[in-house]
Amino acid sequence: MPFAYSIADGIGLGFIFYTLVKLFTGKIKDVHPVLLTFSLLFLLRYIIKALQNV
């Protein structure tokens, strides 16, 4: 949140980084499917947001 000045962005980035850490440590099965879905949706949101600013 301190980097984005937004609670929603902070939570979204937390979801994404948590999922990525579990993926890279080989513990992706510990991630609940709902959290994985939210992580992918937040990632898609940031990609679309970045493409709109181009």
C-alpha positions in Angstrom: 0.0 0.0 0.0 2.8 2.6 0.7 4.0 2.3 -2.9 0.6 2.4 -4.6 -1.3 4.8 -2.2 -4.3 2.5 -2.5 -5.6 -0.2 -0.2 -7.0 -2.2 -3.1 -3.7 -2.1 -5.0 -1.8 -3.2 -1.9 -4.2 -6.1 -1.3 -4.0 -7.1 -5.0 -0.2 -7.0 -5.1 -0.2 -9.0 -1.9 -2.3 -11.7 -3.5 -0.1 -11.8 -6.6 3.2 -11.9 -4.7 1.9 -14.6 -2.3 0.8 -16.8 -5.2 4.1 -16.2 -7.0 6.2 -17.1 -3.9 4.2 -20.3 -3.5 4.6 -21.1 -7.2 8.4 -20.6 -7.1 8.9 -22.5 -3.9 6.9 -25.5 -5.3 4.1 -25.2 -2.8 1.4 -24.1 -5.3 -1.0 -26.7 -3.9 -1.2 -24.7 -0.7 -2.9 -21.9 -2.5 -6.7 -22.1 -2.4 -8.3 -22.0 -5.9 -10.3 -18.8 -4.9 -7.0 -17.0 -4.0 -5.5 -18.2 -7.3 -8.5 -16.8 -9.1 -8.3 -13.5 -7.4 -4.6 -13.3 -8.1 -5.2 -13.9 -11.8 -8.0 -11.3 -11.9 -5.8 -8.7 -10.2 -2.9 -9.5 -12.5 -5.3 -9.1 -15.5 -6.5 -5.8 -14.0 -3.0 -4.4 -13.8 -2.1 -5.5 -17.3 -5.2 -3.8 -18.7 -4.5 -0.7 -16.7 -1.0 -0.6 -18.0 -2.1 -1.0 -21.6 -4.6 1.8 -21.3 -1.8 4.2 -20.2 0.3 3.5 -23.3 
